[in-house]
Amino acid sequence: MFHIRSLLLGVASAALIAGSALAKDDITVAMQLEPPHLDPTSAAAGAIDSVLYSNVFEGLTRFMGDGSIVAGLAESWEISDDGLTYTFKLRDGVTFHDGTTMDAEDVKFSLDRARAEDSVNAQKALYTGISDVEVIDPLTVKVTLSEPNGSLLFNLAWGDAVIVAPESIENIKQMPVGTGAFKFVNWVQGDKIELERNDAYWGDAPALAKATFKFISDPTAAFAAVMAEDVDAFAGFPAPENLPQFEADPRFQVLVGSTEGETILSTNNALPPFDNIKVREALAHAINRQSIIDGAMFGYGTPIGTHFAPHNPAYVDLTGMSEYDPEKSKALLAEAGFADGFETTLHLPPPSYARRGGEIVAAQLAEVGIKAEIINVEWAQWLETVFKGKNFGLTIISHTEPMDIGIYANPDYYFQYDNPDFQALLTKLNGTTDPDIRTQMLGDAQRMISEEYVNGYLFQLAMMSVAKAELQGLWTNAPTQATDLTGVSWSE
């Protein structure tokens, strides 16, 4: 009897060992856009954060999946009564992936680099209000502001403010070295980026040992890869028309949430004839938002009338400012001296919302006499030509940074809106901490850019992801552009 029981226990133990050996601890996540390089602190490409945010790089604070801001590399902080000084206490025992210690000197290096005169940080304006970064001791940093900024902890959670080290900064674009739960392993350009678990991570160890990000730009290929189970998840699935098929298939789960992505017909305000407010208003009334949402996104998306997320409590619905009215559009064009219309360019980056939406927008503009030449560009080309070069008439892009209406206060930003009144309003907003007053001022900011028709405001991008049914812990919403794998695991 004892022998039989022992034998059964041995068989059970062997089965458990075999089961453990077969337990899945790796993941392949597909994305549509490939990063142009791997330094989130020197580029506007959200695809960089999609791979690296929280996984490889971390900041003093960080976003969670519900949009909340929590402690990151800073375990705590104290704010002076006048709001000008933030003293951050750093976590002890944190190391970079190359084994070097992360301390106050690295924080000073990172923040000074972001706000420097020659900084190429895409969100440099968020950090220029920092007047001094002082190392108190290896685990204490004092950040002094030139004026109070109620958004500082929020701004420090952006991917643009992650902590990097001077020892590894030279090769960061190809060999990123952070403090996160995963280490960079390999990048096969045009194909994939591979990460592996950081066994020296200061926080909770991730369940996944390996993660591969695959880049599949074509929507048809994306559908085929998911259906064949060649990938475990597709973050930001580019073919919304396929979602019902996945929903009906028990092998998969479909996650539909919100993003911070204001999808806009971005307009070069410094380029004639778009320097004329009547022309910009004419553009707005030529666009049928719902037709774009239905035709390009198969109904997924929320119409917007300003650059602000509808799920934000401070959102003001201004869609009525730019209702679809082609006859009004033609009348405005005539008043502006363009009764016969005009020609311009429409640069479209790879995402489906841009390519598919652009075809619809071009047809709608043609109805009022505006001939928009469609120029399809790859992501790196869009960054070089449109974002940096400002060499465009119109473009369609989704701004996925969180609550980023402040970009309108930067006259050098690619759509070149230069309004001193708006700039003064944002300066005052940044110095205000009272939540009710901030809400009122955010409403004023939304109205100002809507009334000036700075851009054509189309819709808030939905976050649509497809994953195998056994995966758990993926973000449904996208409070920032990230595919955070630190809490992802396979159900047993």
N, C-alpha and C positions, 0 to 999 in steps of 0.2 A: 504493500500500500504506500509506504513511504517512498519507495523507488518510483512508483507511478506518478505520485504527486510531484516529486522532484523533477521528473522528466517533463511533466506538464508545465511546471514553472520555468524550466529551461527553454521549452518551446515558446512560452509567452515572452520570456526575456529576449529571445532571439527575434521574435516578431517586433517587439518594441524597438530593439536596436535597428532592425531593418527599416521600421517606420521612421525612426529619427534620421536615418541616413537619407531617406527619401523626402524628408520635410523640405519644402521649397523655401529658400532664403535669398533668392535673387529675383530681380524684376527687370523687364524691358518695357520702357515707357516711350511711346512715339509722340513726336511733336511735329508741327508743320514747318516751323522756322528754325534754321540753324543759326547759332550765334556767329557774328562776324569775327569775334575773338572772345577771350574769357576774362576780361577785366570789367566788372560791373561799375567801377569807379571812373571810367573814362569813355563811356559810350551811352547813347540813348536807346540802344537795342534792348527791348524787353526780353528777347530770347535768351540773353545772358543770364538774367535773373531767373528765368524759367528753369534753367538747369542748376544754377549754383546757389541761389538764395536759400539760406538756412542749411542746405545740404553741405556746401563747401565753405561758404563765407558767412560770417555773423557780424552783427553790429552791437552797439551798446544796448539798444532796445530792438525788439523785433515784432513783426505782425504775426498774429495767430489766424487760424482759418476763419474765425468769426469776425475778424477785423479789429480785434482788441490789440492794444499795445502792451507788451509785457517785458520784463527784464531779460536782457540777453547777456552779453559779456559784462555788463554792469549789473551787479546783484542788487544795488540800491543807489539812491541819490538823494541829495538835499538841495532845496531851492531857497535862495536867500529871499528875505521879505520884499526886497525891491525887484525881484524877478530877473536880476542881471547875472547872478552867479549860480551855476549848477555844479555841485561837487559829486562826482561819481566814484563809488566804491567798486572796484573790479573784482571779479571772481579770482580766487587763488588757485594756482595749479593748472592754469590753462596754457596749452602749448600749441604752436602752429604745427602743421603736418610735417614740416621738416625737422621737428624736434626743438626748435628755438622757443623761448618763453614769450608769451604774450603778456605785456605789461603796459604801464602808463606811457612809456616812451613810444610804443606802437600806436596808442590812441592819439597822442599828440602828432605823430608823423602823419597819420591818416587824415585827421581833421585839418591840419595845416595844409596838407597836399590838396584836399578838396576845395579849400577856400583861397588858395594862393592866386596871385595875379595871373600866372600863366597856367592855371588849372584848366584841364579839358573835361572836367566833370560835367556831365550833362545837366545836373541840377545844382551847379555851383551857387546859384542865387539863394538856395535854401541855407547855405552855410556862410555867406559873406557877412551876416550879422554877428558872427563870432569874432570878437576883437582879440581874444587871447586864450591859449590853451596852456595850462601850467601843470607840470608834473610835481605833485606834492610828495609822493613817495611811490614805490613801484606799483602799488595797488590803488592809488588815489589820484584822480585827475580833476582839476578845477577848470571849468569852461566859463569864460566871462563874455557877456554879450554887450554890444554897443547900445542896445535898447531891449526892453522885455520882448520875449517871443513865446507866446502861449503854445506854439506848434513845435517847439524844439524837440521834445521827446518823440513826437510823431515823425518829424523830419529825420531824426537819427535812426529810425527803423527802416528807412528806404535802403534799397540795395546799393545806392550811390554812396552810402555812409558806412559800409562795412569796414571792419578793421583789417588792414594789410600791414605787412612788415617791410622795412627798408631792405632787409637781407634778400627778399624774394621779388621785389617790385620790378626789377629789370626784365624778368621773363614772365610776368604775370599774364600777359595776353595769350601765351601758349601753354604755360605751366602754372596754373593758379595754386597758390598755397594759402589756405585759410585755417580756421580753427574748428570747422564744423564736424558733424558726425560722420561725414564721408570724405574720403581723400580722392583727389583727381588721379586717374591712372593713365588714360590714353584718349587721344582724339584722332579719329580717322576722318579727316575733313570730307564733307559730302555724304557721310554715312552715320557716324555714331560718336558718342562720348561715353567713356566708361569710368565709373566710380567704384570705390570699395570702402567697406566699413573702417572707420578710424578707431582702432582699438585703444588709443590713448585719449579718447574724447572725455572732456570734463563732465559732461552731462549723462543723461540716461542713454545707454547703448541702443542703437536702432536694431530692430528685428532683422532687417535686411543686411546681408553680407556683401552683396554686389548689386549695382544698378547700372543699367545701360540705357542711354537716351538715343533713340533712333530718329532720324530726320526724314520725314516723308511729306513732300510738299504737295503732291498731286492727290486730290480728293478721291479719285477712283482707286488709286493705289492704297490710300489710307483705308478705305472700306475693305479692300481685298486682304490687307495685312491683319486687320482685326478679325474678320470672318475666319481666316485660316489659322487664327490664334498664334500668329508669328510674333505678336506683341501682346503684353499683358494688359496694357492700358494705353489709351490715346488721349492725352491731355489737350483740350481745345480741339475736339474733333471737327474737321473742316467741311463735312458734308451733312448738314442737318437733315436733309431729305432721307437719310438712311437711319435716323434714330428710331423711328417706329419699328423697323425690322429688328434692331438690336433689343428693343424693349420686349419684343415678343419671343426672344430667344433666351431660354433659361441659363445659357452659358454666360450671359453678360448682364451687367448692370449699367444703367444710363444715369449719369449725374448731370442735372441741369440746375445751374445756380446763377448768381449775379457776378459781375466783374466791375472794376473801376474804369472800364474802357468806354470812354465817350468816343463814339465813331463819328467823325466829322468830314465834311467836304472842306478841307483846309484850303484857305485862300491867301494868296500872296498880297497882303494889304499895301505893300510898297510898289507893286507893279501895276501900271495903268493897264486896263481901266479899273482894276480892283481897288485903287486908291479912292474911288468915288463910292460913297455910301449908297447911292441910289443903285449902282450896279450890283453891289453886294446884297442889297435888299431884293433886287430882281432875281438874283441867284436863289435866294431863300424861298421865294414864292414860286419858283419854277420846279421845285422839288416836291415830289409826293413821297413822304417818308414811309407810309404804310406799304406802298408798292415796292419800295426797296426792301423793307423788312420781309414782306411776303415772298418776293421774287428771289432775293439773294440769301435770305436766312430762314426761309420756310416758316415764317411767323415767329421765330425766336428773336426777341429784341424789344426794347421799350423806347418809344419815341421820346426825343428830348428837344428842348428849345434853347438850351444853353449848355455850357461846359460844366456839368455837375451831375453826379449820380443820383437817380431818382430814389434809391434806397437810403440816401443820407437824410437825416432829419431836417437839415437846413435847406433841402431842395425846394426850388420854386418852379412850378409848372409854367413855362413860358412858350409852350408849343404854339399857342395862339398868335404869337408875334410873327410867325413865319408859316402861316397856313398855306396849303397848296392853292395857288391862284394864278394860273398862267396868263390870264388877261391883265391882271395887275402887274405881273412881271414884265410883260411887253410894254405896258404904259410907262413903267419906271425906266426901262431901257431907252424909250423914246425921249423921256425927260432928260436923260443923261447924255443924249446925243448919239444913241446907238439904235435908232429905229430899225435899221437893217441887221442888227446883231453884230457879232464880232467873233473872231477866232481865238482860241487859247489852247493850252495843253492840259491834259489830265493824266498825271503820273500815278500808276497803280502798282503797289508792291504785291508780293505773292498771296497774302491771305485771301481766303474766299470772299470775305465780306468786302474786300477792296476790288478784286477782279470781277466778281459777279455783280456787286453793287455798282461798280463803275460803268458797266455796260448799260445799266438801267438809268443811272444819272446822266450819262452822255445822251441817251435818247430823250430824256425829259428836257435837258437843256436845248437840244436841237429844236424842240417844239416851240421855243420862244425865240429862236434865231441865234443861239449861242452854239457855235460849232467847236466842240472840245475834242481835240486829237488825243486818242488814247495811246499812252506810252507805257507798256508793261515793263517794269524794272524789277530786278532782283533786290533783295533786302540791302545788301552792301551798296548797291548802286543808288538806292533811294536815300540812304544815309549820306552818301557823298554828294549827290546832285541836289536833292530837295532839302534835307535837314541842314547840311553844312553849307552847300553852295547857294541855297535859296534860288535856284534856277528852275522855276516852275510857275505855272499859272494856278492850277488847281491840283489837289491830290486827295485821296481818301485814305485815312489812317485812323486807327483806334488808339487813343491815349490811355494806356492802362495803368499809369501811375496813380496812386491814391490821392484823392482830393487835390488835384493839381491845377486849380484855377489860377494859382499864382504865376503860371507861365505867361499869362497875359500882361503881367507887369514888366516883362523883359522885352524891350523893343528890338533886341537882337535875336530873339527867338525866330524860328524859321518862317512863321507867317507874318512877322514884322508889324505887329500892332503896337503903335506908339501913342499912348494916351496918358499924359501927366496926371489927369484926375484919377484914372484907374490905379496908376502907380502909387499915388498918395493914399488912396483908399486901402490898398494892400499893405502899405507900410504901417498905417494905423491899425489894421486888422492884426498884423503880426505882433503889435505891441499891446494887444488887448487880451485879457485872460477871462473876463466875465463871459460865461457861456451864452447868456441871452443877447448881450451886445454883439458878440461874435456872430451869432445866427442872423441878426439883423443886417450886419455888415456883409456877410456872405450873400444874403439876398440882394443887397444893393450891387454887389459885384456881378452876380448872375444877370441882373437886369441890364447893367451897363453894357456888357458884351453882347447881349441879345439885341438890345436896341440899336447897337452900332453894327449889327450883322457882321461881326468880325469873321466868322466862319459859318458854313452851312451845318447846322446841328442836326444829325440824322437819328441815331439811336444808341442806346446803351447796349453794349455787346453782352450777350448771354455767355456764360461759361458752360460749354457742352463737352462732357468727357464720357468715354465708353471704357469699361474695364471688365475683366473677368469677374464673375460673381463672387469668387472666394477672396478677392482683395478687400481689405478694410483699412480705413484711416486716410484715404485720399481726400483732399479738400474738395468740397462741392462748390463753394464760392471762391472767388479770387480777389481778396482784399488788396493784394499786390500781385504782380506777375511772378508766380512761383509754382513749382511742382515740389512741394515739401514732402520728402520721403522719410523724414525722421520718425514719424508715427505710423508708417505704413507696414502692414504685415499680412500674411496669408492666414485665413481661418483654417482651423484643423477639421 
